[in-house]
Amino acid sequence: MKREHGLRAIQQRRLKVARLAQLNDPFEFLPFSLRTRADRAGFERWRGAMDIDFGLLCFSSKSTNPVLWSHYAENHRGLCLAFDVPDDLIMEVQYVSKRGRLDIDAFIGSDCESGEFLIRRALATKYTHWRYESEWRVFISLDHEAREGGLYFADFGAELRLRQVIVGPNSTITREEVADVLGDLQGIEAYKARLAFQSFTVVKNRDQKLWT
């Protein structure tokens, strides 16, 4: 995350929920080949309905990928927040090179087993070039009454437990700043990262005396 957003998230004990229609991949929820106009219209109606009722939290299973730090954490000047999330809430993204065929009747009939499978496939399938993100997703039912300035948030808690705060190699975030926003949160490991000496990875700087 960017420095400002990450520190605020810790201080406020919550993460901003992403809206489906505002994600940075225009092929989100489009893993199927939609051959007919009717299929395209039906699928777009479904995507629109999903955007009204659901948002998502996007995680990566890797904190060591330098490309993620470059793209999402201000060129290594931000920070990474690591969480424990229950297995039954989180969904692993699958990466494919080609869009699959769609049985629109099974998809719309989502109360049947095949429909549920297709919906999960739509929610968690991306083009293979996104594979570097190693993404996992948590879908959030939007509470429109709790909306703040058009934004939605998911609070830290038993289902979103903060475990680590990793400060980027190029970040000027101090140890004191992290301690201030953590406040009374217990059991959180906080450390400064560095570029690895022998691989293309971002790793823990074990000489924490270098983090002021």
C-alpha positions as CSV (number, residue, x, y, z in Angstrom):
1,M,0.0,0.0,0.0
2,K,1.0,3.6,-0.3
3,R,2.5,5.1,2.8
4,E,-0.5,7.4,3.6
5,H,-3.1,4.7,3.0
6,G,-1.3,2.0,4.9
7,L,-0.7,4.1,8.0
8,R,-4.3,5.3,8.0
9,A,-5.6,1.7,7.6
10,I,-3.6,0.6,10.7
11,Q,-4.7,3.6,12.7
12,Q,-8.3,3.2,11.9
13,R,-8.2,-0.6,12.1
14,R,-9.8,-1.2,8.7
15,L,-9.2,-1.7,5.0
16,K,-11.0,0.0,2.2
17,V,-13.2,-2.3,0.2
18,A,-12.6,-2.2,-3.6
19,R,-15.6,-1.8,-5.9
20,L,-15.9,-4.3,-8.7
21,A,-16.4,-1.7,-11.4
22,Q,-13.3,0.3,-10.4
23,L,-10.6,-2.5,-10.5
24,N,-7.6,-2.0,-12.7
25,D,-8.2,-5.0,-15.0
26,P,-11.0,-4.3,-17.6
27,F,-11.4,-8.1,-18.0
28,E,-12.4,-8.6,-14.3
29,F,-15.2,-11.2,-14.1
30,L,-15.0,-11.8,-17.9
31,P,-13.2,-15.2,-18.0
32,F,-15.7,-16.5,-20.5
33,S,-16.1,-16.2,-24.3
34,L,-19.4,-14.4,-24.8
35,R,-20.3,-15.3,-28.4
36,T,-23.9,-14.0,-28.7
37,R,-25.4,-10.6,-28.0
38,A,-27.8,-12.2,-25.5
39,D,-25.0,-13.8,-23.6
40,R,-23.1,-10.5,-23.4
41,A,-26.2,-8.6,-22.2
42,G,-27.1,-11.2,-19.6
43,F,-23.5,-11.3,-18.3
44,E,-23.3,-7.5,-18.1
45,R,-26.6,-7.5,-16.1
46,W,-25.0,-10.0,-13.7
47,R,-21.8,-7.9,-13.3
48,G,-23.9,-4.8,-12.7
49,A,-25.9,-6.5,-10.0
50,M,-22.7,-7.8,-8.3
51,D,-21.2,-4.3,-8.3
52,I,-24.2,-3.0,-6.4
53,D,-24.1,-5.6,-3.7
54,F,-20.5,-6.7,-3.4
55,G,-16.9,-5.4,-3.1
56,L,-13.7,-7.2,-2.4
57,L,-10.4,-7.2,-0.6
58,C,-7.4,-8.2,-2.7
59,F,-4.4,-9.9,-1.1
60,S,-1.2,-11.5,-2.4
61,S,0.4,-14.7,-1.0
62,K,3.8,-13.1,-1.5
63,S,5.3,-10.1,0.2
64,T,8.7,-10.6,-1.5
65,N,7.8,-9.8,-5.1
66,P,9.5,-6.5,-6.0
67,V,7.1,-5.8,-8.9
68,L,4.2,-5.7,-6.4
69,W,6.1,-3.2,-4.3
70,S,6.8,-1.1,-7.4
71,H,3.2,-1.1,-8.6
72,Y,1.2,-0.8,-5.4
73,A,3.6,0.6,-2.7
74,E,5.0,3.8,-4.3
75,N,8.1,2.2,-5.7
76,H,9.0,0.5,-2.4
77,R,8.3,3.7,-0.4
78,G,5.1,2.4,1.1
79,L,4.4,-0.6,3.2
80,C,2.8,-4.1,3.2
81,L,0.2,-5.3,5.7
82,A,0.0,-9.1,6.3
83,F,-3.2,-10.6,7.6
84,D,-4.6,-13.9,8.8
85,V,-7.9,-14.7,7.0
86,P,-10.0,-17.8,7.6
87,D,-9.8,-20.3,4.7
88,D,-13.5,-20.4,4.2
89,L,-13.6,-16.7,3.4
90,I,-10.7,-16.3,1.0
91,M,-10.6,-17.4,-2.6
92,E,-7.5,-18.1,-4.7
93,V,-7.3,-16.5,-8.1
94,Q,-6.7,-18.8,-11.0
95,Y,-4.8,-17.6,-14.0
96,V,-5.6,-18.7,-17.6
97,S,-4.4,-17.9,-21.1
98,K,-7.7,-18.3,-22.9
99,R,-11.3,-17.4,-22.1
100,G,-13.5,-20.5,-21.6
101,R,-16.9,-21.3,-22.9
102,L,-20.0,-20.3,-21.0
103,D,-23.2,-22.2,-20.4
104,I,-25.3,-19.1,-19.7
105,D,-28.3,-21.1,-18.5
106,A,-26.2,-22.8,-15.9
107,F,-24.6,-19.6,-14.9
108,I,-27.8,-17.7,-14.4
109,G,-29.2,-20.7,-12.5
110,S,-26.7,-20.2,-9.7
111,D,-28.7,-22.3,-7.2
112,C,-27.5,-25.4,-8.9
113,E,-24.0,-26.9,-8.5
114,S,-22.8,-26.1,-11.9
115,G,-24.0,-22.5,-11.6
116,E,-22.1,-22.0,-8.3
117,F,-19.0,-23.4,-9.9
118,L,-19.2,-21.0,-12.8
119,I,-19.8,-18.0,-10.6
120,R,-16.8,-18.8,-8.5
121,R,-14.8,-19.2,-11.7
122,A,-16.0,-15.8,-12.9
123,L,-15.1,-14.1,-9.6
124,A,-11.6,-15.7,-9.3
125,T,-10.2,-16.1,-12.8
126,K,-7.8,-13.7,-14.5
127,Y,-5.5,-13.5,-17.5
128,T,-2.2,-15.3,-17.1
129,H,-0.1,-12.1,-17.3
130,W,-1.5,-11.1,-13.8
131,R,0.0,-14.3,-12.3
132,Y,2.8,-12.3,-10.7
133,E,0.3,-11.0,-8.2
134,S,-0.4,-14.4,-6.6
135,E,-3.8,-13.0,-5.7
136,W,-6.3,-14.2,-3.1
137,R,-9.7,-12.5,-2.7
138,V,-12.3,-11.9,0.0
139,F,-15.7,-10.8,-1.2
140,I,-17.6,-8.4,1.0
141,S,-21.3,-7.9,1.1
142,L,-21.8,-4.1,1.0
143,D,-23.7,-2.4,3.8
144,H,-25.0,0.7,2.1
145,E,-26.0,2.3,5.4
146,A,-22.4,2.2,6.6
147,R,-21.0,3.9,3.5
148,E,-18.7,6.8,4.2
149,G,-18.4,9.4,1.4
150,G,-19.2,6.7,-1.2
151,L,-16.6,4.3,0.3
152,Y,-16.9,1.0,2.1
153,F,-14.6,-0.5,4.7
154,A,-13.9,-3.8,6.4
155,D,-12.8,-3.7,10.0
156,F,-9.9,-5.6,11.5
157,G,-11.1,-8.5,13.7
158,A,-11.2,-12.2,14.0
159,E,-11.8,-12.6,10.2
160,L,-9.2,-9.9,9.3
161,R,-6.3,-10.2,11.8
162,L,-3.3,-8.0,11.2
163,R,-0.1,-10.0,11.8
164,Q,2.8,-8.0,10.1
165,V,3.7,-4.5,9.1
166,I,6.5,-4.5,6.5
167,V,8.0,-1.2,5.7
168,G,9.4,-0.8,2.2
169,P,13.1,-0.7,1.4
170,N,12.9,2.9,0.2
171,S,10.4,4.1,2.8
172,T,11.1,6.9,5.3
173,I,8.4,5.6,7.6
174,T,10.0,5.4,11.1
175,R,9.7,2.8,13.8
176,E,8.0,5.4,16.0
177,E,5.4,6.2,13.3
178,V,4.5,2.5,13.1
179,A,4.3,2.2,16.8
180,D,2.1,5.2,17.1
181,V,-0.5,3.8,14.6
182,L,-0.4,0.3,16.1
183,G,-1.2,1.7,19.5
184,D,-2.6,-1.1,21.7
185,L,-2.6,-3.7,19.0
186,Q,-0.7,-6.8,20.3
187,G,1.2,-9.5,18.6
188,I,2.1,-7.5,15.4
189,E,5.6,-8.0,13.9
190,A,6.9,-4.8,12.4
191,Y,10.1,-4.6,10.4
192,K,12.0,-2.8,7.6
193,A,12.6,-4.7,4.4
194,R,15.5,-4.5,2.0
195,L,16.4,-5.8,-1.4
196,A,17.9,-9.3,-1.3
197,F,21.7,-9.6,-2.0
198,Q,21.5,-12.7,-4.2
199,S,18.0,-12.8,-5.7
200,F,15.2,-10.6,-7.2
201,T,13.2,-10.5,-3.9
202,V,12.3,-8.1,-1.1
203,V,13.3,-9.6,2.3
204,K,13.5,-8.7,6.0
205,N,16.4,-6.6,7.0
206,R,17.6,-8.5,10.0
207,D,19.8,-5.6,11.1
208,Q,16.9,-3.7,12.5
209,K,19.4,-1.1,14.0
210,L,19.3,0.4,10.5
211,W,15.6,1.2,10.9
212,T,15.4,4.4,12.8
